[in-house]
């Protein structure tokens, strides 16, 4: 058994999740999550990261300092997790750290494009004293892929079963699907916005970071004409491989969609209900088109804790069993961090971390860049 630590901060920018995972040598055995820590994103750091999602002055300086801030936040979560579990840093083979995505433009501009996750991996290695594997998306983009989603490889390794069509829906700021076919085939893509637009709207109108349990959205009916306008964005009709983020689904996109006669006079609560239905409808349409025989859908990410979204997904997908990933032994808020611990393990073992059939890369690639911890220095 080997210990790896995974660190994840997603598109919602609400905080960082850290998990300590034990991986068995026998792949037929389940991984064991030994502990989980969460740290809220400090207000100032979140504001800095949100601002870096769009062009602005002095970006290099601001991005460098934000990268340091992300490293310190990650280190705080990691050190607390080691203390919580009574684990010495020498027991951890490596940390898999995602970083904070601020731009995601694969394939654009020069034919290669880029994906940018802010994190000073060197500083994180110094603060934790453990090897750090980070920058886990760039190699896939360099080989012609989208660099996202990466979690289908992890989901397939854990939960794919021959003879049963399954899917995993990660409802973070962006919603992504992993399609685990009954024949062993694996697919996946970002199907649209998850919580990002709902959180933005809730913060604007209620002064709260998110709609707890979807209570606000559940108190109104979605507006059919606005929903149709939202779904008219060309992204929803694009064929996979595809990925997205705040580069597309941001405040200006939403305001443009609301600047329409059909949306005039709508209450803020009706808009929130419509944004929730957008997430549900985009997911249901993607499954109907790409995996219509799916029997079970497991949901992870913060959206799995939104009772309204979960009920609407179950209503919209009556032929599927819809459950949070806790039913598989891994709570929804631990799945992505566990995935990046798994990706760090794949890097250490020089195993591919991507699925080319998901990302569109030209082939399997070992993902990540390594920053050695101080104790890894050779004494020879």
C-alpha positions as CSV (number, residue, x, y, z in Angstrom):
1,X,0.0,0.0,0.0
2,X,1.3,3.5,-0.9
3,X,0.0,6.9,0.3
4,X,-0.6,9.8,-2.0
5,X,-2.1,13.2,-1.2
6,X,-4.5,14.9,-3.6
7,X,-5.3,18.6,-3.7
8,X,-8.1,20.1,-5.8
9,X,-9.6,23.6,-6.2
10,X,-12.2,23.7,-8.9
11,X,-13.9,26.2,-11.2
12,X,-16.3,27.3,-8.4
13,X,-13.2,28.7,-6.6
14,X,-14.9,28.1,-3.2
15,X,-11.9,26.4,-1.6
16,X,-9.5,23.5,-1.7
17,X,-10.1,19.9,-0.9
18,X,-7.3,17.6,0.3
19,X,-7.5,13.8,0.6
20,X,-5.0,11.3,1.8
21,X,-5.5,8.1,-0.2
22,X,-4.0,4.6,0.1
23,X,-3.7,2.7,-3.1
24,X,-3.5,-1.1,-3.1
25,X,-1.1,-2.9,-5.3
26,X,-4.0,-5.2,-6.3
27,X,-6.2,-3.1,-8.6
28,X,-9.2,-5.3,-7.8
29,X,-9.2,-3.7,-4.3
30,X,-10.8,-0.3,-3.7
31,X,-8.7,2.7,-2.7
32,X,-9.0,3.9,0.8
33,X,-9.4,7.6,1.7
34,X,-7.8,8.0,5.1
35,X,-8.7,11.6,5.7
36,X,-10.2,14.7,4.1
37,X,-9.6,18.4,4.8
38,X,-11.3,21.5,3.3
39,X,-10.1,25.1,3.3
40,X,-12.3,27.9,2.2
41,X,-10.8,30.2,-0.5
42,X,-9.7,33.5,1.2
43,X,-11.8,36.4,-0.1
44,X,-8.8,38.3,-1.4
45,X,-7.3,35.3,-3.2
46,X,-10.6,34.4,-4.7
47,X,-11.0,38.0,-6.0
48,X,-7.5,37.9,-7.5
49,X,-8.1,34.6,-9.2
50,X,-11.5,35.6,-10.6
51,X,-10.0,38.8,-12.0
52,X,-7.3,36.8,-13.8
53,X,-10.0,34.9,-15.7
54,X,-10.2,38.0,-18.0
55,X,-7.5,40.2,-19.5
56,X,-6.2,43.0,-17.4
57,X,-3.2,45.2,-16.4
58,X,0.0,43.7,-14.9
59,X,-1.2,40.1,-15.3
60,X,2.2,38.5,-15.0
61,X,2.8,40.1,-11.6
62,X,-0.7,39.4,-10.3
63,X,-0.6,35.8,-11.5
64,X,2.7,35.1,-9.9
65,X,1.5,36.3,-6.5
66,X,-1.8,34.4,-6.9
67,X,0.3,31.3,-7.6
68,X,2.1,31.8,-4.4
69,X,-1.2,32.3,-2.6
70,X,-2.6,29.1,-4.0
71,X,0.5,27.2,-2.9
72,X,0.2,28.4,0.6
73,X,-3.5,27.6,0.8
74,X,-2.8,24.1,-0.6
75,X,0.0,23.6,2.0
76,X,-2.2,24.7,4.8
77,X,-4.8,22.0,3.8
78,X,-2.1,19.3,3.3
79,X,-0.3,19.9,6.6
80,X,-3.6,19.9,8.5
81,X,-4.5,16.6,6.8
82,X,-1.3,15.0,7.8
83,X,-1.8,16.1,11.4
84,X,-5.4,14.9,11.3
85,X,-4.4,11.4,10.2
86,X,-1.2,11.2,12.2
87,X,0.8,10.7,9.0
88,X,4.4,11.6,8.7
89,X,5.4,13.4,5.5
90,X,7.9,10.7,4.7
91,X,5.0,8.2,4.4
92,X,3.5,10.2,1.5
93,X,5.1,9.2,-1.9
94,X,3.9,12.4,-3.7
95,X,1.3,15.1,-3.7
96,X,-0.9,15.5,-6.8
97,X,-1.9,19.2,-7.0
98,X,-4.3,20.6,-9.6
99,X,-3.8,24.3,-9.2
100,X,-6.4,26.9,-9.9
101,X,-7.6,27.2,-13.6
102,X,-7.8,30.8,-14.7
103,X,-7.6,30.2,-18.5
104,X,-8.5,27.2,-20.6
105,X,-8.1,27.6,-24.4
106,X,-6.9,24.3,-25.9
107,X,-6.4,24.2,-29.6
108,X,-7.0,27.9,-30.1
109,X,-4.9,30.8,-31.5
110,X,-1.8,28.9,-32.8
111,X,-3.3,25.4,-33.2
112,X,-2.1,24.2,-29.8
113,X,-3.5,26.7,-27.4
114,X,-3.0,26.4,-23.7
115,X,-4.5,25.6,-20.3
116,X,-3.3,27.5,-17.3
117,X,-3.6,26.4,-13.7
118,X,-2.0,28.8,-11.2
119,X,0.2,27.1,-8.5
120,X,3.7,27.6,-7.5
121,X,4.6,23.9,-7.3
122,X,8.1,24.6,-6.1
123,X,6.8,26.6,-3.1
124,X,4.3,23.8,-2.3
125,X,7.1,21.3,-2.3
126,X,9.1,23.5,0.1
127,X,6.2,24.1,2.4
128,X,5.2,20.5,2.6
129,X,8.5,18.7,2.3
130,X,7.0,16.2,-0.1
131,X,7.4,15.6,-3.9
132,X,4.8,17.6,-5.8
133,X,3.3,16.6,-9.2
134,X,1.4,19.5,-10.8
135,X,0.7,21.0,-14.2
136,X,-1.3,17.9,-15.0
137,X,-3.2,19.1,-18.0
138,X,-0.5,20.8,-20.2
139,X,1.0,17.6,-21.7
140,X,-2.4,16.4,-23.0
141,X,-2.9,19.8,-24.6
142,X,0.6,19.7,-26.1
143,X,-0.3,16.3,-27.7
144,X,-3.4,17.8,-29.4
145,X,-5.9,17.1,-26.6
146,X,-8.3,19.2,-24.6
147,X,-6.5,18.7,-21.3
148,X,-9.9,18.0,-19.8
149,X,-11.7,16.3,-18.4
150,X,-9.0,14.1,-16.8
151,X,-11.2,12.4,-14.2
152,X,-12.8,9.8,-16.7
153,X,-9.5,7.8,-16.5
154,X,-9.9,7.7,-12.7
155,X,-13.6,6.9,-12.8
156,X,-13.0,4.1,-15.2
157,X,-10.2,2.6,-13.1
158,X,-12.5,2.6,-10.1
159,X,-16.0,2.1,-11.2
160,X,-16.3,0.7,-14.8
161,X,-18.0,-2.7,-14.9
162,X,-18.4,-4.9,-18.0
163,X,-22.0,-5.6,-18.7
164,X,-23.4,-2.4,-17.2
165,X,-23.5,1.0,-18.7
166,X,-22.5,3.6,-16.1
167,X,-21.8,7.3,-16.0
168,X,-20.3,9.7,-13.5
169,X,-21.4,13.4,-13.4
170,X,-19.0,15.8,-11.7
171,X,-21.0,18.9,-10.8
172,X,-18.4,21.5,-10.0
173,X,-18.3,25.0,-11.5
174,X,-18.5,23.2,-14.8
175,X,-20.3,19.9,-15.3
176,X,-18.4,17.0,-16.8
177,X,-19.5,13.5,-17.7
178,X,-17.5,10.2,-17.6
179,X,-19.2,7.6,-19.8
180,X,-18.3,4.0,-18.8
181,X,-19.7,1.7,-21.4
182,X,-20.9,-1.8,-20.8
183,X,-18.5,-2.9,-23.5
184,X,-15.5,-1.4,-21.7
185,X,-15.3,1.8,-23.8
186,X,-14.7,5.0,-22.0
187,X,-15.9,8.5,-23.0
188,X,-16.3,11.9,-21.4
189,X,-16.5,15.6,-21.9
190,X,-17.6,18.8,-20.3
191,X,-21.3,19.0,-20.9
192,X,-21.8,22.7,-19.8
193,X,-22.0,24.9,-16.7
194,X,-22.5,23.2,-13.4
195,X,-22.6,25.5,-10.4
196,X,-20.6,28.5,-11.7
197,X,-23.5,30.6,-13.1
198,X,-25.9,29.6,-10.3
199,X,-23.3,30.7,-7.7
200,X,-22.6,33.9,-9.5
201,X,-26.3,34.8,-9.6
202,X,-26.9,33.8,-6.0
203,X,-24.0,35.9,-4.8
204,X,-25.3,38.9,-6.8
205,X,-28.9,38.7,-5.6
206,X,-28.7,37.1,-2.2
207,X,-25.2,37.9,-1.1
208,X,-24.6,34.2,-0.5
209,X,-21.8,32.2,-2.2
210,X,-24.3,29.4,-3.3
211,X,-27.9,28.4,-3.2
212,X,-28.0,26.0,-0.2
213,X,-29.7,22.8,-1.3
214,X,-31.1,24.6,-4.3
215,X,-33.8,26.0,-2.0
216,X,-34.0,29.4,-3.9
217,X,-34.2,27.8,-7.3
218,X,-36.8,25.2,-6.2
219,X,-39.2,28.0,-5.3
220,X,-39.8,29.1,-8.9
221,X,-40.4,27.6,-12.3
222,X,-37.8,27.8,-15.1
223,X,-38.6,30.2,-17.9
224,X,-39.0,28.1,-21.1
225,X,-37.9,30.9,-23.5
226,X,-34.8,31.9,-21.5
227,X,-33.9,28.2,-21.1
228,X,-34.1,27.7,-24.9
229,X,-31.9,30.8,-25.4
230,X,-29.3,29.6,-23.0
231,X,-29.2,26.2,-24.7
232,X,-28.8,27.8,-28.1
233,X,-25.1,28.4,-27.4
234,X,-23.2,26.5,-30.0
235,X,-21.1,24.7,-27.3
236,X,-23.9,22.4,-26.5
237,X,-24.1,21.1,-30.0
238,X,-20.4,20.6,-30.5
239,X,-19.3,17.0,-30.8
240,X,-16.7,15.7,-28.3
241,X,-13.9,15.9,-27.5
242,X,-14.7,19.2,-25.9
243,X,-14.1,21.1,-22.7
244,X,-15.0,24.5,-21.4
245,X,-14.8,26.8,-18.4
246,X,-15.2,30.4,-17.3
247,X,-13.6,31.4,-20.6
248,X,-17.1,30.8,-22.0
249,X,-19.6,30.5,-19.2
250,X,-19.0,33.8,-17.4
251,X,-20.9,36.8,-16.2
252,X,-20.8,38.6,-19.6
253,X,-22.2,35.5,-21.3
254,X,-25.1,35.4,-18.9
255,X,-25.8,39.1,-19.2
256,X,-25.8,38.8,-23.0
257,X,-28.3,36.0,-22.7
258,X,-30.5,38.0,-20.4
259,X,-30.4,41.0,-22.8
260,X,-33.3,39.7,-24.7
261,X,-37.0,40.6,-24.8
262,X,-37.9,37.1,-23.6
263,X,-35.9,37.7,-20.4
264,X,-37.2,41.1,-19.6
265,X,-39.1,41.4,-16.3
266,X,-38.1,38.0,-15.0
267,X,-37.5,37.9,-11.3
268,X,-34.0,36.9,-10.0
269,X,-35.5,33.7,-8.6
270,X,-36.9,32.6,-11.9
271,X,-33.5,33.2,-13.5
272,X,-31.9,31.0,-10.8
273,X,-34.5,28.3,-11.4
274,X,-33.7,28.5,-15.2
275,X,-29.9,28.3,-14.6
276,X,-30.4,25.2,-12.5
277,X,-32.5,23.7,-15.2
278,X,-29.8,24.5,-17.8
279,X,-27.4,22.3,-15.9
280,X,-30.0,19.5,-15.7
281,X,-31.1,19.8,-19.3
282,X,-27.5,20.0,-20.7
283,X,-26.6,16.8,-18.7
284,X,-29.7,14.9,-19.8
285,X,-29.3,15.9,-23.4
286,X,-25.7,14.8,-23.4
287,X,-26.5,11.4,-22.0
288,X,-29.4,10.9,-24.4
289,X,-27.2,11.6,-27.3
290,X,-23.9,9.9,-26.3
291,X,-24.9,7.3,-23.8
292,X,-28.6,6.5,-24.0
293,X,-28.3,3.1,-22.5
294,X,-26.7,4.3,-19.2
295,X,-28.3,2.4,-16.3
296,X,-26.6,4.2,-13.4
297,X,-25.5,7.8,-12.9
298,X,-23.4,8.7,-10.0
299,X,-23.0,12.4,-9.1
300,X,-20.0,14.0,-7.3
301,X,-18.8,17.6,-6.7
302,X,-20.6,20.3,-4.8
303,X,-23.7,20.0,-6.9
304,X,-24.3,16.5,-5.5
305,X,-25.2,18.3,-2.3
306,X,-27.9,20.4,-4.0
307,X,-31.1,18.5,-3.4
308,X,-33.0,20.4,-6.0
309,X,-30.5,19.5,-8.7
310,X,-30.5,15.9,-7.7
311,X,-34.3,15.6,-7.7
312,X,-34.5,17.3,-11.2
313,X,-31.8,14.9,-12.6
314,X,-33.8,11.9,-11.3
315,X,-37.0,13.3,-12.8
316,X,-35.3,14.0,-16.1
317,X,-33.6,10.7,-16.3
318,X,-36.3,8.2,-15.2
319,X,-34.6,5.2,-16.8
320,X,-31.4,5.7,-14.8
321,X,-30.6,5.2,-11.1
322,X,-29.3,8.6,-9.9
323,X,-27.2,8.6,-6.7
324,X,-24.3,10.5,-5.2
325,X,-20.9,8.7,-5.3
326,X,-21.2,8.1,-1.6
327,X,-23.1,5.0,-2.6
328,X,-19.8,3.8,-4.2
329,X,-17.9,4.5,-1.0
330,X,-16.4,7.9,-2.0
331,X,-18.2,11.0,-0.8
332,X,-18.9,13.6,-3.5
333,X,-16.5,16.2,-2.1
334,X,-13.6,13.8,-2.1
335,X,-13.7,12.4,-5.6
336,X,-11.8,15.0,-7.5
337,X,-9.0,15.4,-4.9
338,X,-8.7,11.5,-4.9
339,X,-8.5,11.7,-8.7
340,X,-5.4,13.9,-8.5
341,X,-3.8,11.7,-5.9
342,X,-4.4,8.9,-8.5
343,X,-2.8,11.0,-11.2
344,X,0.2,11.6,-9.0
345,X,0.6,7.9,-8.6
346,X,0.3,7.4,-12.3
347,X,3.1,9.9,-12.8
348,X,5.4,8.2,-10.3
349,X,4.8,4.9,-12.0
350,X,5.2,6.4,-15.4
351,X,1.8,5.4,-16.4
352,X,-0.5,7.4,-18.7
353,X,-3.0,9.6,-16.9
354,X,-5.1,10.7,-19.9
355,X,-7.6,8.8,-22.0
356,X,-7.0,10.0,-25.6
357,X,-10.6,8.9,-26.6
358,X,-11.8,11.5,-24.1
359,X,-9.5,14.4,-24.6
360,X,-8.6,13.9,-28.2
361,X,-4.9,13.7,-27.6
362,X,-2.8,11.8,-30.2
363,X,-2.0,9.1,-27.7
364,X,-1.6,8.1,-24.0
365,X,0.7,10.5,-22.1
366,X,2.3,10.6,-18.6
367,X,0.9,13.8,-17.2
368,X,2.5,16.3,-14.9
369,X,5.6,18.1,-13.9
370,X,7.7,17.1,-10.8
371,X,9.0,19.4,-8.0
372,X,11.1,17.3,-5.6
373,X,10.7,17.7,-1.9
374,X,13.9,18.6,0.0
375,X,14.3,15.1,1.3
376,X,14.4,13.7,-2.2
377,X,17.8,15.2,-2.9
378,X,20.5,12.6,-3.7
379,X,23.2,12.2,-1.1
380,X,25.4,10.1,-3.5
